Amino acid sequence: MPASLSDLKTGFSKLGLSKSLVIAHASLRAFGPIEGGADTMLTALLDSTRGIIMPTFTYKTMLNPDVGPAHNGITYGSQQDLNKMAEPFHADMPVDPSMGVLAEVLRKHPKAKRSSHPIQSFAGIRADALINSQTIFNPLGLIGLLADNDGWVLLLGVDHTVNTSIHYAEKLAGRMQFIRWALTPDKVVECPGFPGDSDGFNAIAIDVEKYTRREEIGGALVQAVHLKSLINAVTKKIKENPFALLCTRQDCERCNAVRWA
């Protein structure tokens, strides 16, 4: 039987986030059938929180130059075919499919506001101050502002490998960030602060267990993690072990760049 709006709202209410701003990451597939699909999910979230933001990243804008800074976690000149297919960023550019359908539904909502970063944009509803705070030089800084506002991370049928807030904490801990380049309508823009790989992020789960609330909603596991506590746990872990949360893939250029820095 498909989950209804009432079912979702009942589940979300148990998380106790009605007065909280949240950053959400979602796989609707994990929930099974939902009456009304992603629109119903977004309505349930808006009815159960103070406001919501989601990453609305657009990787199709990215370019790989022939040369660039050393130790940048990239093989220069290796994606000429993709360069030819790159598209300039614009405000209505669809969200990259890897972000999930809910992020695209949020982006298209008439009350949503989207930031203008050509790779790492965010969209939000009832969260204009967060969206407006993003800059090209500190693309994830709005997550820090969310933490200062006692915000939460919502993982909807997904795990920490998609938890963008961990990338922000990595930067606070002093971990290497990268430079990438994006196409805009009038020029190529250098985008600092591009994060590393996230495949190793589930290692933080045990550290944030006591700051995590869980509910099974519509057949999916939903986790709410207190953002400030998550950031503190990540920075502590990396300062104790500079290689913490890196992935184990031998061919991961960004994790290898961190190890060899």
Secondary structure, DSSP 8 states (H G I E B T S, - for coil): --B-HHHHHHHHHTTT-TT-EEEEEE-GGGG--BTTHHHHHHHHHHHHSSEEEEE---GGGEE--SS--SSSSS-TT--HHHHHH-----TT----GGG-HHHHHHHHSTT-EE---SSS-EEEES-HHHHHT--SS-TTHHHHHHHHTT-EEEEES--GGG-HHHHHHHHHTT---EEEEEE-SSSEEEEEEE----TTGGGGGGGGGGGEEEEEETTEEEEEEEHHHHHHHHHHHHHH-TTTT----TT-HHHHHHHH-
